[in-house]
């Protein structure tokens, strides 16, 4: 079994594939109900489902890809179909929020380094 803590408590791992260069984990959301944000109606009627490939942080120095089952629920109150939401992945994103945050921080770190190098080259204290 996968022994590294993933810290994605909203998901359940249903399948895992370990390759030489990367890991693939297949996730479903634990909650089987979803609330339509507009009318607040709670439904468990899955209208359709797709799989979204989502890039996550590296685990054991290898890239981790999540194959997340995304359910489309039907609200019987307004007869609308809506997409399931996740705490750790923003709507329509193909990266986890923590991966995006990490990328942002790396970019920020790089920018600071560049500024520092520029100052050194210019001979200013
Ligand atoms: Zn509704």
Backbone and ligand atoms as CSV (ligand in chain L), in Angstrom:
chain,resi,resn,atom,element,x,y,z
A,1,UNK,N,N,0.835,-1.218,0.000
A,1,UNK,CA,C,0.000,0.000,0.000
A,1,UNK,C,C,0.863,1.258,0.000
A,2,UNK,N,N,0.219,2.337,-0.387
A,2,UNK,CA,C,0.873,3.632,-0.435
A,2,UNK,C,C,1.056,4.145,0.992
A,3,UNK,N,N,2.289,4.352,1.402
A,3,UNK,CA,C,2.528,4.652,2.809
A,3,UNK,C,C,2.771,6.137,3.087
A,4,UNK,N,N,2.903,6.938,2.042
A,4,UNK,CA,C,3.135,8.359,2.236
A,4,UNK,C,C,1.803,9.058,2.504
A,5,UNK,N,N,1.791,9.927,3.495
A,5,UNK,CA,C,0.569,10.669,3.785
A,5,UNK,C,C,0.297,11.662,2.669
A,6,UNK,N,N,-0.873,11.576,2.078
A,6,UNK,CA,C,-1.182,12.445,0.949
A,6,UNK,C,C,-1.841,13.748,1.385
A,7,UNK,N,N,-2.404,13.752,2.579
A,7,UNK,CA,C,-3.065,14.942,3.119
A,7,UNK,C,C,-4.146,15.473,2.187
A,8,UNK,N,N,-4.865,14.569,1.586
A,8,UNK,CA,C,-6.022,14.925,0.766
A,8,UNK,C,C,-7.217,14.136,1.318
A,9,UNK,N,N,-7.692,14.536,2.482
A,9,UNK,CA,C,-8.675,13.709,3.201
A,9,UNK,C,C,-10.034,13.601,2.516
A,10,UNK,N,N,-10.311,14.459,1.553
A,10,UNK,CA,C,-11.621,14.388,0.892
A,10,UNK,C,C,-11.713,13.222,-0.095
A,11,UNK,N,N,-10.539,12.633,-0.424
A,11,UNK,CA,C,-10.525,11.587,-1.438
A,11,UNK,C,C,-10.245,10.197,-0.869
A,12,UNK,N,N,-10.699,9.231,-1.624
A,12,UNK,CA,C,-10.381,7.844,-1.356
A,12,UNK,C,C,-9.594,7.323,-2.561
A,13,UNK,N,N,-8.494,6.619,-2.309
A,13,UNK,CA,C,-7.705,6.042,-3.398
A,13,UNK,C,C,-8.366,4.730,-3.822
A,14,UNK,N,N,-8.676,4.610,-5.116
A,14,UNK,CA,C,-9.309,3.386,-5.597
A,14,UNK,C,C,-8.353,2.512,-6.411
A,15,UNK,N,N,-7.273,3.127,-6.893
A,15,UNK,CA,C,-6.310,2.359,-7.681
A,15,UNK,C,C,-4.990,3.110,-7.664
A,16,UNK,N,N,-3.898,2.408,-7.672
A,16,UNK,CA,C,-2.598,3.077,-7.720
A,16,UNK,C,C,-1.673,2.346,-8.678
A,17,UNK,N,N,-0.934,3.126,-9.456
A,17,UNK,CA,C,-0.013,2.570,-10.437
A,17,UNK,C,C,1.336,3.233,-10.223
A,18,UNK,N,N,2.344,2.428,-9.970
A,18,UNK,CA,C,3.688,2.967,-9.743
A,18,UNK,C,C,4.557,2.686,-10.953
A,19,UNK,N,N,4.956,3.754,-11.625
A,19,UNK,CA,C,5.865,3.634,-12.751
A,19,UNK,C,C,7.274,3.989,-12.290
A,20,UNK,N,N,8.244,3.726,-13.131
A,20,UNK,CA,C,9.623,4.116,-12.835
A,20,UNK,C,C,9.718,5.610,-12.581
A,21,UNK,N,N,9.087,6.393,-13.459
A,21,UNK,CA,C,9.288,7.844,-13.434
A,21,UNK,C,C,8.178,8.622,-12.746
A,22,UNK,N,N,7.052,8.002,-12.500
A,22,UNK,CA,C,5.939,8.762,-11.922
A,22,UNK,C,C,4.938,7.824,-11.241
A,23,UNK,N,N,4.064,8.439,-10.459
A,23,UNK,CA,C,2.981,7.710,-9.793
A,23,UNK,C,C,1.634,8.155,-10.347
A,24,UNK,N,N,0.737,7.229,-10.487
A,24,UNK,CA,C,-0.641,7.539,-10.840
A,24,UNK,C,C,-1.550,7.030,-9.727
A,25,UNK,N,N,-2.374,7.920,-9.209
A,25,UNK,CA,C,-3.353,7.506,-8.202
A,25,UNK,C,C,-4.747,7.824,-8.721
A,26,UNK,N,N,-5.654,6.895,-8.541
A,26,UNK,CA,C,-7.030,7.084,-8.978
A,26,UNK,C,C,-7.880,7.391,-7.749
A,27,UNK,N,N,-8.547,8.546,-7.808
A,27,UNK,CA,C,-9.274,9.057,-6.652
A,27,UNK,C,C,-10.764,9.170,-6.921
A,28,UNK,N,N,-11.522,8.939,-5.887
A,28,UNK,CA,C,-12.930,9.360,-5.889
A,28,UNK,C,C,-13.148,10.167,-4.612
A,29,UNK,N,N,-14.048,11.117,-4.704
A,29,UNK,CA,C,-14.390,11.897,-3.523
A,29,UNK,C,C,-15.192,11.007,-2.564
A,30,UNK,N,N,-14.864,11.111,-1.282
A,30,UNK,CA,C,-15.535,10.259,-0.289
A,30,UNK,C,C,-17.023,10.593,-0.182
A,31,UNK,N,N,-17.318,11.876,-0.213
A,31,UNK,CA,C,-18.715,12.298,-0.082
A,31,UNK,C,C,-19.501,11.915,-1.333
A,32,UNK,N,N,-20.644,11.260,-1.135
A,32,UNK,CA,C,-21.461,10.823,-2.269
A,32,UNK,C,C,-22.616,11.779,-2.543
A,33,UNK,N,N,-22.650,12.851,-1.812
A,33,UNK,CA,C,-23.703,13.848,-2.010
A,33,UNK,C,C,-23.062,15.183,-2.356
A,34,UNK,N,N,-23.796,15.999,-3.033
A,34,UNK,CA,C,-23.274,17.301,-3.415
A,34,UNK,C,C,-24.411,18.321,-3.325
A,35,UNK,N,N,-24.055,19.518,-2.850
A,35,UNK,CA,C,-25.069,20.549,-2.690
A,35,UNK,C,C,-24.965,21.536,-3.853
A,36,UNK,N,N,-26.070,21.760,-4.541
A,36,UNK,CA,C,-26.057,22.722,-5.640
A,36,UNK,C,C,-25.887,24.118,-5.045
A,37,UNK,N,N,-24.848,24.850,-5.434
A,37,UNK,CA,C,-24.541,26.114,-4.735
A,37,UNK,C,C,-25.635,27.176,-4.855
A,38,UNK,N,N,-26.458,27.102,-5.885
A,38,UNK,CA,C,-27.443,28.171,-6.094
A,38,UNK,C,C,-28.683,28.010,-5.220
A,39,UNK,N,N,-29.219,26.791,-5.174
A,39,UNK,CA,C,-30.448,26.608,-4.379
A,39,UNK,C,C,-30.187,25.841,-3.088
A,40,UNK,N,N,-28.949,25.363,-2.895
A,40,UNK,CA,C,-28.551,24.636,-1.685
A,40,UNK,C,C,-29.214,23.273,-1.560
A,41,UNK,N,N,-29.793,22.781,-2.634
A,41,UNK,CA,C,-30.429,21.459,-2.614
A,41,UNK,C,C,-29.347,20.379,-2.603
A,42,UNK,N,N,-29.534,19.393,-1.737
A,42,UNK,CA,C,-28.563,18.302,-1.617
A,42,UNK,C,C,-29.027,17.122,-2.465
A,43,UNK,N,N,-28.132,16.645,-3.322
A,43,UNK,CA,C,-28.508,15.543,-4.211
A,43,UNK,C,C,-27.419,14.469,-4.234
A,44,UNK,N,N,-27.853,13.244,-4.466
A,44,UNK,CA,C,-26.877,12.161,-4.659
A,44,UNK,C,C,-27.095,11.495,-6.021
A,45,UNK,N,N,-27.837,12.186,-6.880
A,45,UNK,CA,C,-28.129,11.626,-8.199
A,45,UNK,C,C,-27.019,11.986,-9.187
A,46,UNK,N,N,-26.186,10.993,-9.518
A,46,UNK,CA,C,-25.079,11.227,-10.452
A,46,UNK,C,C,-25.608,11.099,-11.874
A,47,UNK,N,N,-25.490,12.183,-12.616
A,47,UNK,CA,C,-25.993,12.251,-13.978
A,47,UNK,C,C,-24.955,11.721,-14.967
A,48,UNK,N,N,-23.690,12.016,-14.674
A,48,UNK,CA,C,-22.605,11.629,-15.568
A,48,UNK,C,C,-21.306,11.654,-14.768
A,49,UNK,N,N,-20.283,11.001,-15.264
A,49,UNK,CA,C,-18.980,11.080,-14.601
A,49,UNK,C,C,-17.861,11.052,-15.630
A,50,UNK,N,N,-16.811,11.800,-15.318
A,50,UNK,CA,C,-15.623,11.848,-16.183
A,50,UNK,C,C,-14.415,11.682,-15.278
A,51,UNK,N,N,-13.255,11.525,-15.918
A,51,UNK,CA,C,-12.013,11.456,-15.158
A,51,UNK,C,C,-11.145,12.647,-15.544
A,52,UNK,N,N,-10.642,13.350,-14.556
A,52,UNK,CA,C,-9.762,14.485,-14.811
A,52,UNK,C,C,-8.356,14.149,-14.319
A,53,UNK,N,N,-7.379,14.371,-15.183
A,53,UNK,CA,C,-5.978,14.152,-14.798
A,53,UNK,C,C,-5.445,15.424,-14.158
A,54,UNK,N,N,-4.929,15.294,-12.952
A,54,UNK,CA,C,-4.524,16.455,-12.168
A,54,UNK,C,C,-3.094,16.254,-11.665
A,55,UNK,N,N,-2.271,17.245,-11.901
A,55,UNK,CA,C,-0.883,17.197,-11.453
A,55,UNK,C,C,-0.818,17.579,-9.985
A,56,UNK,N,N,-0.058,16.802,-9.217
A,56,UNK,CA,C,0.104,17.113,-7.800
A,56,UNK,C,C,1.594,17.215,-7.487
A,57,UNK,N,N,1.887,17.512,-6.226
A,57,UNK,CA,C,3.269,17.628,-5.769
A,57,UNK,C,C,4.025,16.317,-5.991
A,58,UNK,N,N,5.355,16.412,-5.986
A,58,UNK,CA,C,6.167,15.204,-6.098
A,58,UNK,C,C,6.073,14.387,-4.809
A,59,UNK,N,N,6.072,13.086,-4.979
A,59,UNK,CA,C,6.132,12.183,-3.835
A,59,UNK,C,C,7.343,11.286,-4.052
A,60,UNK,N,N,8.194,11.191,-3.044
A,60,UNK,CA,C,9.422,10.390,-3.150
A,60,UNK,C,C,10.201,10.769,-4.418
A,61,UNK,N,N,10.251,12.074,-4.683
A,61,UNK,CA,C,11.013,12.632,-5.811
A,61,UNK,C,C,10.415,12.295,-7.181
A,62,UNK,N,N,9.203,11.782,-7.196
A,62,UNK,CA,C,8.575,11.464,-8.481
A,62,UNK,C,C,7.274,12.238,-8.645
A,63,UNK,N,N,6.995,12.686,-9.871
A,63,UNK,CA,C,5.735,13.414,-10.087
A,63,UNK,C,C,4.538,12.524,-9.788
A,64,UNK,N,N,3.552,13.134,-9.196
A,64,UNK,CA,C,2.325,12.425,-8.849
A,64,UNK,C,C,1.177,12.990,-9.680
A,65,UNK,N,N,0.483,12.103,-10.369
A,65,UNK,CA,C,-0.704,12.507,-11.127
A,65,UNK,C,C,-1.923,11.845,-10.499
A,66,UNK,N,N,-2.938,12.650,-10.295
A,66,UNK,CA,C,-4.186,12.137,-9.745
A,66,UNK,C,C,-5.199,12.000,-10.872
A,67,UNK,N,N,-5.823,10.861,-10.947
A,67,UNK,CA,C,-6.937,10.682,-11.884
A,67,UNK,C,C,-8.201,10.742,-11.038
A,68,UNK,N,N,-8.802,11.908,-11.079
A,68,UNK,CA,C,-9.925,12.171,-10.181
A,68,UNK,C,C,-11.234,11.938,-10.919
A,69,UNK,N,N,-12.074,11.125,-10.315
A,69,UNK,CA,C,-13.414,10.953,-10.881
A,69,UNK,C,C,-14.248,12.181,-10.536
A,70,UNK,N,N,-14.712,12.849,-11.587
A,70,UNK,CA,C,-15.534,14.042,-11.395
A,70,UNK,C,C,-16.973,13.688,-11.724
A,71,UNK,N,N,-17.845,13.826,-10.736
A,71,UNK,CA,C,-19.263,13.513,-10.938
A,71,UNK,C,C,-20.045,14.751,-11.338
A,72,UNK,N,N,-21.020,14.513,-12.177
A,72,UNK,CA,C,-21.973,15.572,-12.533
A,72,UNK,C,C,-23.308,15.193,-11.900
A,73,UNK,N,N,-23.767,16.032,-10.999
A,73,UNK,CA,C,-25.000,15.741,-10.270
A,73,UNK,C,C,-26.173,16.504,-10.866
A,74,UNK,N,N,-27.349,15.948,-10.648
A,74,UNK,CA,C,-28.555,16.647,-11.068
A,74,UNK,C,C,-29.292,17.149,-9.833
A,75,UNK,N,N,-29.624,18.432,-9.870
A,75,UNK,CA,C,-30.454,19.008,-8.825
A,75,UNK,C,C,-31.910,18.846,-9.247
A,76,UNK,N,N,-32.665,18.146,-8.425
A,76,UNK,CA,C,-34.065,17.906,-8.782
A,76,UNK,C,C,-34.941,19.112,-8.477
A,77,UNK,N,N,-34.400,20.000,-7.702
A,77,UNK,CA,C,-35.129,21.222,-7.374
A,77,UNK,C,C,-35.213,22.164,-8.582
A,78,UNK,N,N,-34.081,22.352,-9.299
A,78,UNK,CA,C,-34.077,23.244,-10.472
A,78,UNK,C,C,-33.832,22.498,-11.774
A,79,UNK,N,N,-33.678,21.196,-11.700
A,79,UNK,CA,C,-33.432,20.382,-12.878
A,79,UNK,C,C,-32.175,20.823,-13.634
A,80,UNK,N,N,-31.159,21.197,-12.885
A,80,UNK,CA,C,-29.880,21.589,-13.480
A,80,UNK,C,C,-28.834,20.518,-13.164
A,81,UNK,N,N,-27.904,20.349,-14.125
A,81,UNK,CA,C,-26.769,19.460,-13.890
A,81,UNK,C,C,-25.580,20.320,-13.498
A,82,UNK,N,N,-24.892,19.930,-12.459
A,82,UNK,CA,C,-23.750,20.728,-12.000
A,82,UNK,C,C,-22.588,19.813,-11.644
A,83,UNK,N,N,-21.400,20.393,-11.635
A,83,UNK,CA,C,-20.170,19.639,-11.418
A,83,UNK,C,C,-19.832,19.587,-9.933
A,84,UNK,N,N,-19.385,18.445,-9.524
A,84,UNK,CA,C,-18.884,18.238,-8.165
A,84,UNK,C,C,-17.705,19.186,-7.891
A,85,UNK,N,N,-17.598,19.657,-6.673
A,85,UNK,CA,C,-16.473,20.529,-6.328
A,85,UNK,C,C,-15.538,19.817,-5.355
A,86,UNK,N,N,-14.305,20.309,-5.298
A,86,UNK,CA,C,-13.283,19.698,-4.442
A,86,UNK,C,C,-12.593,20.777,-3.612
A,87,UNK,N,N,-12.194,20.401,-2.406
A,87,UNK,CA,C,-11.461,21.343,-1.546
A,87,UNK,C,C,-10.050,21.587,-2.091
A,88,UNK,N,N,-9.449,20.565,-2.677
A,88,UNK,CA,C,-8.038,20.646,-3.031
A,88,UNK,C,C,-7.780,20.923,-4.515
A,89,UNK,N,N,-8.845,20.980,-5.311
A,89,UNK,CA,C,-8.695,21.282,-6.745
A,89,UNK,C,C,-9.759,22.308,-7.121
A,90,UNK,N,N,-9.346,23.394,-7.691
A,90,UNK,CA,C,-10.301,24.414,-8.116
A,90,UNK,C,C,-11.040,23.950,-9.381
A,91,UNK,N,N,-12.245,24.475,-9.618
A,91,UNK,CA,C,-13.017,24.035,-10.797
A,91,UNK,C,C,-12.220,24.168,-12.096
A,92,UNK,N,N,-12.258,23.123,-12.897
A,92,UNK,CA,C,-11.616,23.073,-14.213
A,92,UNK,C,C,-10.088,23.104,-14.179
A,93,UNK,N,N,-9.489,23.085,-13.008
A,93,UNK,CA,C,-8.032,23.080,-12.941
A,93,UNK,C,C,-7.464,21.673,-13.130
A,94,UNK,N,N,-6.285,21.626,-13.739
A,94,UNK,CA,C,-5.599,20.358,-13.916
A,94,UNK,C,C,-4.361,20.279,-13.038
A,95,UNK,N,N,-4.381,21.067,-11.965
A,95,UNK,CA,C,-3.329,21.011,-10.941
A,95,UNK,C,C,-4.022,21.159,-9.593
A,96,UNK,N,N,-3.495,20.491,-8.575
A,96,UNK,CA,C,-4.055,20.706,-7.245
A,96,UNK,C,C,-3.692,22.113,-6.781
A,97,UNK,N,N,-4.484,22.634,-5.860
A,97,UNK,CA,C,-4.224,23.979,-5.349
A,97,UNK,C,C,-2.852,24.044,-4.684
A,98,UNK,N,N,-2.473,22.991,-3.956
A,98,UNK,CA,C,-1.166,23.010,-3.278
A,98,UNK,C,C,-0.017,22.978,-4.291
A,99,UNK,N,N,-0.229,22.312,-5.433
A,99,UNK,CA,C,0.802,22.307,-6.480
A,99,UNK,C,C,0.944,23.708,-7.086
A,100,UNK,N,N,-0.189,24.352,-7.325
A,100,UNK,CA,C,-0.163,25.720,-7.863
A,100,UNK,C,C,0.512,26.672,-6.879
A,101,UNK,N,N,0.194,26.520,-5.586
A,101,UNK,CA,C,0.822,27.356,-4.555
A,101,UNK,C,C,2.329,27.164,-4.553
A,102,UNK,N,N,2.760,25.919,-4.693
A,102,UNK,CA,C,4.186,25.597,-4.690
A,102,UNK,C,C,4.872,26.224,-5.895
A,103,UNK,N,N,4.240,26.117,-7.058
A,103,UNK,CA,C,4.790,26.727,-8.276
A,103,UNK,C,C,4.943,28.226,-8.085
A,104,UNK,N,N,3.922,28.814,-7.484
A,104,UNK,CA,C,3.936,30.257,-7.272
A,104,UNK,C,C,5.090,30.648,-6.360
A,105,UNK,N,N,5.283,29.878,-5.289
A,105,UNK,CA,C,6.359,30.196,-4.346
A,105,UNK,C,C,7.733,30.023,-4.979
A,106,UNK,N,N,7.873,28.999,-5.832
A,106,UNK,CA,C,9.149,28.800,-6.538
A,106,UNK,C,C,9.426,29.982,-7.452
A,107,UNK,N,N,8.407,30.442,-8.129
A,107,UNK,CA,C,8.549,31.589,-9.022
A,107,UNK,C,C,8.969,32.820,-8.233
A,108,UNK,N,N,8.328,32.976,-7.080
A,108,UNK,CA,C,8.627,34.101,-6.219
A,108,UNK,C,C,10.084,34.028,-5.757
A,109,UNK,N,N,10.527,32.823,-5.344
A,109,UNK,CA,C,11.900,32.617,-4.893
A,109,UNK,C,C,12.892,32.959,-5.991
A,110,UNK,N,N,12.571,32.535,-7.213
A,110,UNK,CA,C,13.423,32.783,-8.375
A,110,UNK,C,C,13.527,34.287,-8.641
A,111,UNK,N,N,12.420,34.964,-8.546
A,111,UNK,CA,C,12.400,36.400,-8.807
A,111,UNK,C,C,13.281,37.135,-7.803
A,112,UNK,N,N,13.214,36.720,-6.524
A,112,UNK,CA,C,14.027,37.364,-5.490
A,112,UNK,C,C,15.505,37.121,-5.768
A,113,UNK,N,N,15.849,35.879,-6.166
A,113,UNK,CA,C,17.229,35.532,-6.484
A,113,UNK,C,C,17.749,36.398,-7.638
A,114,UNK,N,N,16.946,36.573,-8.645
A,114,UNK,CA,C,17.344,37.358,-9.811
A,114,UNK,C,C,17.602,38.811,-9.420
A,115,UNK,N,N,16.737,39.342,-8.587
A,115,UNK,CA,C,16.915,40.716,-8.120
A,115,UNK,C,C,18.233,40.837,-7.360
A,116,UNK,N,N,18.497,39.859,-6.486
A,116,UNK,CA,C,19.720,39.854,-5.693
A,116,UNK,C,C,20.956,39.778,-6.588
A,117,UNK,N,N,20.946,38.902,-7.609
A,117,UNK,CA,C,22.056,38.781,-8.555
A,117,UNK,C,C,22.275,40.090,-9.298
A,118,UNK,N,N,21.194,40.705,-9.705
A,118,UNK,CA,C,21.276,41.955,-10.449
A,118,UNK,C,C,21.945,43.023,-9.604
A,119,UNK,N,N,21.604,43.047,-8.313
A,119,UNK,CA,C,22.187,44.025,-7.411
A,119,UNK,C,C,23.687,43.781,-7.243
A,120,UNK,N,N,24.071,42.486,-7.121
A,120,UNK,CA,C,25.485,42.139,-6.955
A,120,UNK,C,C,26.293,42.558,-8.185
A,121,UNK,N,N,25.718,42.256,-9.379
A,121,UNK,CA,C,26.413,42.584,-10.629
A,121,UNK,C,C,26.581,44.081,-10.792
A,122,UNK,N,N,25.631,44.809,-10.274
A,122,UNK,CA,C,25.703,46.264,-10.435
A,122,UNK,C,C,26.718,46.889,-9.457
A,123,UNK,N,N,27.218,46.039,-8.520
A,123,UNK,CA,C,28.255,46.519,-7.607
A,123,UNK,C,C,27.721,47.335,-6.442
A,124,UNK,N,N,26.393,47.391,-6.328
A,124,UNK,CA,C,25.824,48.109,-5.199
A,124,UNK,C,C,25.868,47.250,-3.936
A,125,UNK,N,N,25.985,47.826,-2.783
A,125,UNK,CA,C,26.037,47.042,-1.541
A,125,UNK,C,C,24.715,46.337,-1.239
L,1,ZN,ZN,ZN,-31.433,23.419,-7.411
